[in-house]
Each structure stands twice: as structure tokens, then as C-alpha cells.
């Protein structure tokens, strides 16, 4: 499709995909941007004449349920935009995007900040301590987006809640014999594995692995699980925020990992949820000869300590790597792989969520999908987390 025909109010594609991805949230302040087919650019929406009804339509178009709608509010534009999208209130009862027009001015000087779901909130303040390996025991409500994914009563992987019905995990968790959605159970808001055995858990309706996931290199190691019944959000069960376009996470930025993984290499999974702080490692440094020697692809991000001692391990796969920015918790990555656990010059490697958000939104928007999992036998000798 030529970009001039995207978001022009006319569905050209069979499933209307050219009209369903016309809005996005940008940067840490969730600035609503709309795509203009005329100039082939994204523009912020001026708050003038905007209201919650429009906000709900925009959220629905991104794949969110209207039930989770949080707010629309005006925020001062941090940079001076040359152009805005504005609502033409006299356009009558027509499609939202046909009401929007491009304008060089915005009387209020405010742009729309849109929150489709109240994500990234933890009721527990951080006690920053330095098994995940080398970590600390979590308390209830500290990591409310963390889930445990079970097959036949056994914890296999972790995952992160992003909406009432969608869980993000790693593609390598759900390949081969693990690709059947009906064999999985999802446990949320529970700290101890022992306690999960007494509960039923949530059934999985659908598993969507990234179509470009590569078994050998772990490229595009991300998957989505859709639950049969929606989660009920509480103080201890809440979603984490997906990073918006325009968000950059810096090297050495403090992040946190959590999971029920082994507390030492080769150990059993932990009964209790553990967590640890790990700093991000610059891409080129992690790819250097003495660390991972070119194995770190753009879909990956490294975090940990080159000295070793603190790391994710087997059983943590698919679980969250999060950071706190603007008082909101963001999903930076999903636990993917590493050589050993907490070994010197072998930090943890995570799926780079900033690369995957577009794919996640696309799949949340699609009403029906045929899912095909191509399974390749792993040939790598690297010890991968699971």
C-alpha cells in the first residue's frame, strides 16, 4: 500500500489493516499522534475540542478494550511542533479520522496525552537490594505484571501482563511441543509456586509467536498469549506499560528482572518470586569479542554485570526486564538467553521490546488469526534459558 492511502478513511486491504494503525502513543508522556496520509508524517493531536469519547476510539484502534480506558489529558508540548492534528467539531457524525485536519496552530498550546490502560503502577515502593541468581525475595504487589506459565503443573517460563487478556513471553518458551495453547496455565498475583498448585490458573486461548523468530540465534524471541477469560486487575495483578516509539533506554540505566528461575546455574526453579537490579549494557560493548562476539542482534538487549554474580537463569525465560521512568514501569525486554547464569563476561540477553511493540499492537488489533508455528531443532551449544 502506498503511504498516501494509509489512514485516509477508505479500507483498501481485505481486513482493513491500512486503516487500523493510524494512531500511536509517543514518548514517556504517552503523546497521542495521528498519521497524516497527505504529508506521510505523524503529528501530535491538539487538545482543543478533544474529549474522552475520541480518546476511547483511538484506544480501540490500537487494540485496547474500552473497559480499560484510563484518561485523555492535555500536556504542554515539550517541543514546539510545526503542525498539529485538530478536531473539526462541525464535521458531524463521521469517522474520527475524517474529523481530524492538519493545522499550524493549537490555541491551548497543549497536546493530548492518552492512557488506554492504567499500566506500570506498583503499590510497593522499591526496596533496592543487592535468587534469580544473586537477587532478593519479592513481596506481593511489587511486580504485579509478573506471571508464571505452567505446563502440566510445572513452572516452565515467566511472562508479563500487558492487558486483561494478553501476556508477553518469549517465543522459545512456546515452540515445538509447547506450542499448544491448551497445555498452558497462567498464574497471576501469586508469589509462591506451592500455592499455584492449589489454584486452577487461567487457560490460554491462543499463542502467537513472532513469525521471524529464529530457534538458533534467538532473533525475535517474543510471543503473545491470549487468555480465554480476562484477568481481574487488583493491587497485586496489574499490567506493565509497553514502551512507546521515541523512548530511548540508556546504557547503565537501572532495570529489574524477576522470576522463579534457578538460584544458581543447573539448580531447580525457585518456590518464591525473586528479583534483582541489573544495568543495561551498551549494544556494541555486549557484542565485543570478549563478551558475545557479534551474537547480539538488533532485536536483543543486554543487561547485567560483566563481573557476574547477578543474572536471570533457567526458569526466568519470557519474564520481564523493566525500568522506572516518569514514575511509570516500562517493559524493556523479555528474558531470552545467555551463556550460563551470572558468569563473568556473559550477561543476560533479553528481547528488545522497543522493536516488538508495533508487532504486539498489530496482533492485538487483529480479530482473527491463523497461527502457524514453524519448529526448527536448536543446534546451538549455548545454554539457553527456559
Order of alpha helices (4+ residues) and beta strands (2+ residues): beta-beta-beta-alpha-beta-beta-alpha-beta-beta-beta-beta-beta-beta-beta-alpha-beta-beta-beta-beta-beta-alpha-beta-beta-beta-beta-alpha
